[in-house]
Amino acid sequence: MPQLEHYDSANMLASIIAGWNNCLADEKYDESSNPLEIAADLGIILREVIIETKKPFLLRLVDMVLIELGNEISALQSDVQKISLAQER
């Protein structure tokens, strides 16, 4: 029977929580913060933790989520710029 790798889930959770606390300590989030940008920051923290597991499939899944978050954030920023330009005219 193959031996299952043991991951110290407590340390991984602690890493995620520490990363989130660092993001909050930067005070860059407030009521007007874009939830997608917050999710992207959390995804980057999650990606760093997943790298430690050496599970390429999980890493690909996290990368796909980060790519989609980036696409959505980019689209929102583009829409905001278009509205801003239209209002200047």
Secondary structure in CASP SS format (residue, H / E / C, confidence):
PFRMAT SS
TARGET T0000
AUTHOR 0000-0000-0000
METHOD secondary structure of the structure
MODEL  1
M C 1.00
P C 1.00
Q C 1.00
L C 1.00
E C 1.00
H C 1.00
Y C 1.00
D C 1.00
S H 1.00
A H 1.00
N H 1.00
M H 1.00
L H 1.00
A H 1.00
S H 1.00
I H 1.00
I H 1.00
A H 1.00
G H 1.00
W H 1.00
N H 1.00
N H 1.00
C H 1.00
L H 1.00
A H 1.00
D C 1.00
E C 1.00
K C 1.00
Y C 1.00
D C 1.00
E C 1.00
S C 1.00
S C 1.00
N C 1.00
P H 1.00
L H 1.00
E H 1.00
I H 1.00
A H 1.00
A H 1.00
D H 1.00
L H 1.00
G H 1.00
I H 1.00
I H 1.00
L H 1.00
R H 1.00
E H 1.00
V H 1.00
I H 1.00
I H 1.00
E H 1.00
T H 1.00
K C 1.00
K C 1.00
P H 1.00
F H 1.00
L H 1.00
L H 1.00
R H 1.00
L H 1.00
V H 1.00
D H 1.00
M H 1.00
V H 1.00
L H 1.00
I H 1.00
E H 1.00
L H 1.00
G H 1.00
N H 1.00
E H 1.00
I H 1.00
S H 1.00
A H 1.00
L H 1.00
Q H 1.00
S H 1.00
D H 1.00
V H 1.00
Q H 1.00
K H 1.00
I H 1.00
S H 1.00
L H 1.00
A H 1.00
Q H 1.00
E H 1.00
R C 1.00
END
